Amino acid sequence: MSGYKKSIQLGLLLCLAVSCNSKQKQQIAVSSKEYPKYITSKLPGQNPEGIEFNRNKGVFLVSAINESPNIAAVTFTGDVSQFSNNQGFEPGGSFGLQVDYKNNSLLACVNNNEAAHVAIYDLDSGDLEELINLSQILPEGSKYQANDLVVVEEDIYVTGRLENTIYKVSADLQPSAFFQREGLNRPNGIVFSDKGYLIVAYYTNTDASLVKIPIDDPLSAQVVEIRNYEFRGLDGMLLTETGSLIGVAKNFEDPKKGFVLEFSSEDDWKTTSLVNAIDIKRSTTIAQVSSEEYYVMNQDWKTPKAENWTLERVEIKKRQSTKP
């Protein structure tokens, strides 16, 4: 049994047996000619905040921050089915998602009125396998919101947006406070570079920064200098195979719109420059389906009970690698 799928008794609300099926999955290829500009899906009251693409089945996985915690699967034609089976538990609304192909899992940030958790689902069946309580390690009375997460080897790093904390969940499912720093507030999007560090986007309505955090020495974390752009924060983010950072940003002047921003660095993220900005409808996060094709989930905070939700295709040309 590998990594974070080891069963333990650390205040988990759920601990089920997990099978280690090492069967190789067949990647489903979708021709770029078949990528529609918009995918409209009937998701009554879903209010999705997170999106991932499951390349094994060629479907999007879409979270739900409203009362119903079910995660949905959405096809390129807009057909919807329920992905998550919460085994009778009500973990709360789901936010950021992360597919972990190595462990055949989908990880989700889930929150209710009392606590923040990481939920781990079987990627094939959607069965909830683990529910890890992050809130147990912080003082009572704190506000909690697990917002986004990334898998690094067998560990999981999670942004606690309201707690101003980066959590770490170790391979044996033990949560801890990995990173906190005075003056850095509201961590949101998070990615990992194979050079050994996290990049985290912090932002409030008045302040924003990108922070590089080495996983072996978090105390040496540094704010990334952004040279040619007035940075106001990123929500969902991803790091491409060529080293570009792509993220979704608010349009503070028009709440119905947003941006997909692409940043590049030539000095290992000591500094960065904006290299691409694409206008989109208001969105919160982004998923990559091929080397140049991405989808964002349009968001509508003013109509959280809407029936129809739209995925919008964004084309970003592959850039020359900035990796050394």
TIGU-751823 format. One record per residue (C-alpha): x negated, y negated, z; residue number from 1; residue in three letters. Coordinates in pm, 1 decimal. Example, Ala and Ser with C-alpha at 12.3 -4.5 7.8 and 13.67 -1.06 7.14 Angstrom:
2
       px       py       pz  nr rest
  -1230.0    450.0    780.0   1  ALA
  -1367.0    106.0    714.0   2  SER
END
This chain:
324
       px       py       pz  nr rest
      0.0      0.0      0.0   1  MET
   -164.5   -319.7   -111.0   2  SER
   -197.6   -673.3     16.6   3  GLY
     96.2   -856.3    167.1   4  TYR
    323.8   -555.5    113.3   5  LYS
    191.9   -388.0    428.4   6  LYS
    472.0   -345.4    683.5   7  SER
    419.1   -516.3   1018.7   8  ILE
    624.1   -640.6   1312.1   9  GLN
    533.4  -1010.1   1328.1  10  LEU
    869.6  -1171.9   1391.8  11  GLY
    985.8  -1073.2   1047.9  12  LEU
   1357.4  -1072.3   1001.7  13  LEU
   1325.9   -790.4    755.7  14  LEU
   1064.3   -523.7    695.1  15  CYS
   1148.2   -257.2    440.0  16  LEU
    938.8     18.2    294.7  17  ALA
    766.0    -85.7    -22.6  18  VAL
    656.2    154.5   -288.4  19  SER
    336.1    102.8   -476.7  20  CYS
    437.9    161.1   -833.4  21  ASN
    128.9     97.2  -1043.4  22  SER
    303.8    164.5  -1372.9  23  LYS
    182.1    -78.9  -1636.2  24  GLN
    454.0   -318.2  -1749.9  25  LYS
    510.6   -388.6  -2116.4  26  GLN
    492.4   -761.7  -2190.9  27  GLN
    786.1   -884.1  -2395.3  28  ILE
    680.1  -1114.5  -2676.2  29  ALA
    916.1  -1387.5  -2795.7  30  VAL
    845.2  -1557.4  -3125.1  31  SER
    803.1  -1935.1  -3100.9  32  SER
   1064.5  -1963.8  -3375.3  33  LYS
   1317.1  -1824.4  -3129.3  34  GLU
   1251.8  -2080.8  -2855.2  35  TYR
   1559.5  -2306.9  -2843.0  36  PRO
   1518.9  -2672.5  -2747.6  37  LYS
   1786.5  -2638.6  -2480.2  38  TYR
   1921.9  -2335.2  -2296.3  39  ILE
   2250.5  -2404.7  -2121.1  40  THR
   2361.7  -2156.6  -1858.6  41  SER
   2673.3  -2126.2  -1648.3  42  LYS
   2544.8  -2136.4  -1290.9  43  LEU
   2829.6  -2275.6  -1077.4  44  PRO
   2692.8  -2454.9   -771.8  45  GLY
   2343.8  -2308.9   -820.0  46  GLN
   2159.0  -2644.6   -812.7  47  ASN
   1828.9  -2484.8   -919.6  48  PRO
   1504.7  -2641.1   -797.2  49  GLU
   1251.9  -2376.6   -901.8  50  GLY
   1191.2  -2181.9  -1220.9  51  ILE
    957.2  -1899.6  -1322.6  52  GLU
    926.9  -1692.7  -1638.9  53  PHE
    914.1  -1314.3  -1603.0  54  ASN
    715.5  -1208.4  -1907.7  55  ARG
    785.7   -839.1  -1838.4  56  ASN
   1153.0   -885.1  -1920.9  57  LYS
   1144.3  -1210.8  -2116.1  58  GLY
   1378.6  -1392.9  -1877.1  59  VAL
   1365.7  -1701.0  -1659.3  60  PHE
   1414.4  -1672.4  -1284.0  61  LEU
   1600.1  -1967.8  -1137.8  62  VAL
   1633.2  -2062.3   -771.0  63  SER
   1929.2  -2214.6   -584.5  64  ALA
   1902.2  -2478.9   -312.8  65  ILE
   2274.7  -2484.9   -241.0  66  ASN
   2453.7  -2264.0      8.0  67  GLU
   2442.6  -1955.6   -211.1  68  SER
   2082.8  -1830.3   -190.7  69  PRO
   2099.5  -1599.9   -491.8  70  ASN
   1824.1  -1624.9   -751.7  71  ILE
   1948.3  -1586.6  -1110.2  72  ALA
   1795.4  -1440.3  -1424.7  73  ALA
   1854.9  -1643.7  -1742.5  74  VAL
   1787.4  -1527.3  -2098.1  75  THR
   1685.8  -1742.4  -2394.5  76  PHE
   2047.6  -1730.2  -2510.0  77  THR
   2174.7  -1860.8  -2175.6  78  GLY
   2316.6  -1533.6  -2044.3  79  ASP
   2305.2  -1516.2  -1665.1  80  VAL
   2277.9  -1228.3  -1421.1  81  SER
   2203.0  -1214.4  -1051.7  82  GLN
   1841.4  -1126.0   -977.5  83  PHE
   1813.8  -1128.8   -599.6  84  SER
   1961.6   -871.6   -365.5  85  ASN
   1921.2  -1009.7    -14.0  86  ASN
   2018.0   -681.4    154.0  87  GLN
   2289.4   -848.3    361.7  88  GLY
   2060.9  -1125.1    489.1  89  PHE
   2119.7  -1494.8    424.1  90  GLU
   1768.5  -1640.1    405.2  91  PRO
   1887.7  -1982.0    285.0  92  GLY
   1852.2  -2187.0    -29.6  93  GLY
   1553.3  -2108.3   -252.9  94  SER
   1304.5  -2366.1   -377.8  95  PHE
    969.2  -2291.9   -545.5  96  GLY
    914.8  -1950.8   -707.5  97  LEU
    602.2  -1755.6   -802.0  98  GLN
    577.3  -1430.7   -997.7  99  VAL
    301.6  -1202.5   -868.3 100  ASP
    242.2   -942.9  -1139.0 101  TYR
    -32.8   -765.9   -946.1 102  LYS
    211.4   -668.1   -671.8 103  ASN
    517.4   -659.6   -901.6 104  ASN
    689.0   -921.9   -689.1 105  SER
    871.4  -1252.9   -700.5 106  LEU
    791.1  -1485.0   -411.4 107  LEU
   1032.6  -1759.9   -313.0 108  ALA
   1033.2  -2048.8    -68.7 109  CYS
   1363.2  -2023.2    119.7 110  VAL
   1506.8  -2256.6    382.0 111  ASN
   1807.6  -2269.1    610.3 112  ASN
   1904.3  -2510.4    885.5 113  ASN
   1673.5  -2345.9   1136.5 114  GLU
   1361.6  -2222.1    963.3 115  ALA
   1144.8  -2199.4    652.5 116  ALA
   1050.9  -1860.6    510.5 117  HIS
    868.3  -1689.9    227.3 118  VAL
   1088.0  -1423.2     70.6 119  ALA
    927.6  -1141.7   -130.1 120  ILE
   1143.2   -960.8   -385.3 121  TYR
   1071.8   -657.4   -599.2 122  ASP
   1027.2   -794.1   -950.5 123  LEU
   1215.8   -505.4  -1110.4 124  ASP
   1511.1   -453.2   -876.2 125  SER
   1538.3   -794.9   -708.3 126  GLY
   1554.5   -624.6   -366.8 127  ASP
   1437.1   -838.6    -76.5 128  LEU
   1135.0   -661.8     72.1 129  GLU
    989.8   -911.7    319.2 130  GLU
   1106.4  -1231.6    486.5 131  LEU
    822.4  -1417.8    656.9 132  ILE
    912.5  -1684.1    912.4 133  ASN
    675.8  -1979.6    874.9 134  LEU
    848.8  -2193.5   1135.1 135  SER
    740.2  -1973.4   1426.4 136  GLN
    389.9  -2120.1   1425.9 137  ILE
    493.7  -2486.5   1467.2 138  LEU
    642.5  -2655.0   1774.9 139  PRO
   1016.3  -2641.0   1833.8 140  GLU
   1210.3  -2934.8   1700.5 141  GLY
   1003.9  -2977.6   1384.7 142  SER
   1176.1  -3016.8   1050.8 143  LYS
   1094.5  -2741.2    806.7 144  TYR
   1092.3  -2706.9    427.9 145  GLN
    892.1  -2445.5    239.6 146  ALA
    871.2  -2613.5    -98.3 147  ASN
    622.9  -2444.3   -331.8 148  ASP
    372.5  -2160.4   -315.7 149  LEU
     87.3  -1986.3   -492.7 150  VAL
    -67.9  -1639.5   -460.1 151  VAL
   -446.7  -1616.2   -420.9 152  VAL
   -569.8  -1257.1   -427.1 153  GLU
   -361.4  -1105.8   -142.1 154  GLU
   -294.7  -1433.7     41.5 155  ASP
    -10.8  -1680.3     -7.2 156  ILE
    -37.7  -2058.9     30.7 157  TYR
    280.8  -2258.2     87.7 158  VAL
    353.8  -2629.8    101.4 159  THR
    555.4  -2728.3    406.7 160  GLY
    689.4  -3057.8    276.6 161  ARG
    864.6  -3188.2    586.6 162  LEU
    595.8  -3052.2    818.9 163  GLU
    304.9  -3213.1    627.3 164  ASN
    140.6  -2870.8    640.6 165  THR
    -11.3  -2617.7    402.0 166  ILE
     64.5  -2270.3    537.1 167  TYR
   -135.2  -1957.7    470.6 168  LYS
     19.4  -1611.2    482.4 169  VAL
   -254.3  -1350.3    504.5 170  SER
   -255.8  -1005.0    345.3 171  ALA
   -103.6   -854.7    661.6 172  ASP
    179.2  -1111.7    649.0 173  LEU
     56.5  -1328.4    934.7 174  GLN
    139.9  -1697.3    880.5 175  PRO
    -84.7  -1979.0   1000.1 176  SER
   -129.0  -2353.3    952.6 177  ALA
   -405.2  -2370.6    692.3 178  PHE
   -435.0  -2745.1    627.7 179  PHE
   -309.9  -3067.9    787.4 180  GLN
   -461.6  -3413.1    759.5 181  ARG
   -350.6  -3747.4    895.9 182  GLU
   -238.2  -3975.9    615.7 183  GLY
   -147.6  -3697.0    373.4 184  LEU
    228.7  -3664.3    378.9 185  ASN
    490.4  -3456.6    199.7 186  ARG
    292.2  -3187.4     13.6 187  PRO
    485.8  -3052.3   -281.4 188  ASN
    339.5  -2880.5   -589.2 189  GLY
     47.6  -2642.7   -541.7 190  ILE
   -182.6  -2450.5   -778.3 191  VAL
   -503.0  -2248.8   -743.8 192  PHE
   -819.5  -2272.5   -950.6 193  SER
  -1030.5  -1961.5   -994.1 194  ASP
  -1323.9  -2181.9   -890.1 195  LYS
  -1196.8  -2133.1   -532.7 196  GLY
   -976.7  -2427.1   -445.0 197  TYR
   -618.2  -2541.3   -428.0 198  LEU
   -487.5  -2856.9   -589.6 199  ILE
   -190.9  -3000.3   -400.7 200  VAL
     31.2  -3294.0   -494.4 201  ALA
    137.3  -3511.8   -203.2 202  TYR
    392.1  -3787.5   -246.0 203  TYR
    641.7  -4006.5    -65.9 204  THR
    836.6  -4301.5   -202.4 205  ASN
    541.1  -4528.0   -125.3 206  THR
    226.3  -4315.9   -152.0 207  ASP
     94.2  -4028.3   -361.9 208  ALA
   -226.3  -3833.9   -417.2 209  SER
   -375.0  -3516.9   -563.3 210  LEU
   -592.8  -3329.1   -315.8 211  VAL
   -853.7  -3060.7   -385.2 212  LYS
   -873.2  -2812.4    -95.2 213  ILE
  -1143.0  -2538.8    -99.0 214  PRO
   -988.4  -2225.5     47.3 215  ILE
  -1313.4  -2130.8    221.3 216  ASP
  -1367.1  -2478.4    369.9 217  ASP
  -1040.2  -2674.1    393.1 218  PRO
  -1199.3  -2941.6    614.7 219  LEU
  -1400.2  -3054.0    311.4 220  SER
  -1083.3  -3136.2    115.8 221  ALA
  -1106.6  -3445.3   -103.4 222  GLN
   -856.3  -3672.1   -274.0 223  VAL
   -894.2  -3648.4   -652.3 224  VAL
   -964.1  -3983.9   -815.4 225  GLU
   -710.4  -4049.4  -1092.8 226  ILE
   -879.3  -4285.4  -1334.9 227  ARG
   -624.8  -4409.3  -1586.2 228  ASN
   -282.7  -4366.4  -1431.9 229  TYR
    -85.7  -4502.0  -1136.9 230  GLU
     -9.1  -4168.3   -975.2 231  PHE
    331.2  -4144.9   -806.0 232  ARG
    341.4  -3773.0   -740.3 233  GLY
    416.4  -3437.9   -902.7 234  LEU
    677.6  -3180.9   -817.6 235  ASP
    632.3  -2835.2   -973.4 236  GLY
    286.5  -2780.6  -1125.3 237  MET
     80.6  -2522.1  -1307.7 238  LEU
   -282.2  -2488.6  -1411.8 239  LEU
   -329.2  -2370.8  -1769.3 240  THR
   -581.7  -2118.4  -1894.2 241  GLU
   -788.5  -2405.6  -2038.5 242  THR
   -799.1  -2593.0  -1708.1 243  GLY
   -533.7  -2860.9  -1761.5 244  SER
   -297.1  -2948.8  -1478.1 245  LEU
     61.7  -2982.3  -1596.3 246  ILE
    335.4  -3107.1  -1367.3 247  GLY
    680.8  -3259.5  -1351.8 248  VAL
    719.3  -3616.1  -1225.2 249  ALA
   1008.7  -3843.1  -1140.5 250  LYS
   1097.4  -4146.4  -1345.5 251  ASN
   1142.3  -4393.0  -1060.5 252  PHE
   1293.6  -4652.4  -1293.9 253  GLU
   1558.5  -4418.1  -1438.5 254  ASP
   1682.0  -4137.1  -1208.6 255  PRO
   1833.8  -3948.9  -1503.2 256  LYS
   1493.9  -3904.1  -1664.9 257  LYS
   1152.8  -3763.0  -1582.5 258  GLY
    812.4  -3682.6  -1725.9 259  PHE
    590.5  -3385.1  -1793.6 260  VAL
    236.7  -3506.1  -1726.8 261  LEU
    -87.4  -3336.2  -1826.6 262  GLU
   -413.9  -3411.9  -1647.4 263  PHE
   -763.5  -3301.9  -1740.3 264  SER
  -1090.7  -3303.1  -1547.4 265  SER
  -1449.8  -3275.6  -1666.5 266  GLU
  -1612.4  -3268.5  -1321.0 267  ASP
  -1433.7  -2985.2  -1141.8 268  ASP
  -1149.4  -3206.9  -1015.4 269  TRP
  -1352.1  -3470.2   -840.7 270  LYS
  -1182.1  -3703.8  -1087.1 271  THR
   -907.9  -3661.2  -1344.7 272  THR
   -744.0  -3850.4  -1630.0 273  SER
   -395.8  -3842.8  -1774.9 274  LEU
   -412.6  -3696.9  -2126.8 275  VAL
    -45.9  -3645.4  -2210.4 276  ASN
    294.7  -3775.9  -2099.4 277  ALA
    623.9  -3638.7  -2233.2 278  ILE
    969.2  -3783.8  -2163.8 279  ASP
   1224.8  -3530.0  -2040.4 280  ILE
   1553.7  -3529.8  -1859.1 281  LYS
   1526.1  -3531.6  -1481.6 282  ARG
   1359.2  -3209.6  -1370.4 283  SER
   1173.3  -3064.3  -1078.1 284  THR
    950.8  -2785.2  -1204.7 285  THR
    808.7  -2612.8  -1510.3 286  ILE
    741.6  -2261.5  -1640.9 287  ALA
    505.9  -2152.0  -1919.2 288  GLN
    630.7  -1898.4  -2174.4 289  VAL
    339.7  -1908.8  -2421.9 290  SER
     13.0  -2094.8  -2476.0 291  SER
    195.8  -2405.0  -2602.6 292  GLU
    559.6  -2360.2  -2499.1 293  GLU
    705.6  -2455.1  -2162.1 294  TYR
   1048.7  -2501.3  -2009.5 295  TYR
   1165.7  -2737.4  -1739.1 296  VAL
   1484.8  -2699.1  -1536.9 297  MET
   1694.0  -3013.4  -1561.4 298  ASN
   1802.4  -3135.2  -1219.1 299  GLN
   2107.5  -3339.4  -1118.6 300  ASP
   2099.8  -3434.6   -752.8 301  TRP
   2423.3  -3633.7   -791.0 302  LYS
   2619.0  -3333.1   -913.9 303  THR
   2482.1  -3042.6   -707.2 304  PRO
   2798.8  -2836.5   -758.8 305  LYS
   2784.6  -2856.2  -1139.3 306  ALA
   2877.4  -2542.8  -1333.1 307  GLU
   2634.2  -2576.7  -1624.3 308  ASN
   2258.3  -2621.9  -1597.2 309  TRP
   2007.8  -2673.1  -1876.1 310  THR
   1653.5  -2557.8  -1942.5 311  LEU
   1464.3  -2792.6  -2173.4 312  GLU
   1177.0  -2679.3  -2394.8 313  ARG
    856.1  -2882.4  -2387.1 314  VAL
    578.0  -2826.1  -2639.5 315  GLU
    226.2  -2903.5  -2518.1 316  ILE
    -53.8  -2842.5  -2764.0 317  LYS
   -334.3  -2629.4  -2629.5 318  LYS
   -635.0  -2841.2  -2546.6 319  ARG
  -1002.2  -2753.0  -2563.1 320  GLN
  -1109.0  -2588.6  -2241.6 321  SER
  -1246.0  -2817.7  -1972.1 322  THR
  -1380.3  -2525.4  -1772.2 323  LYS
  -1759.8  -2519.0  -1740.3 324  PRO
END
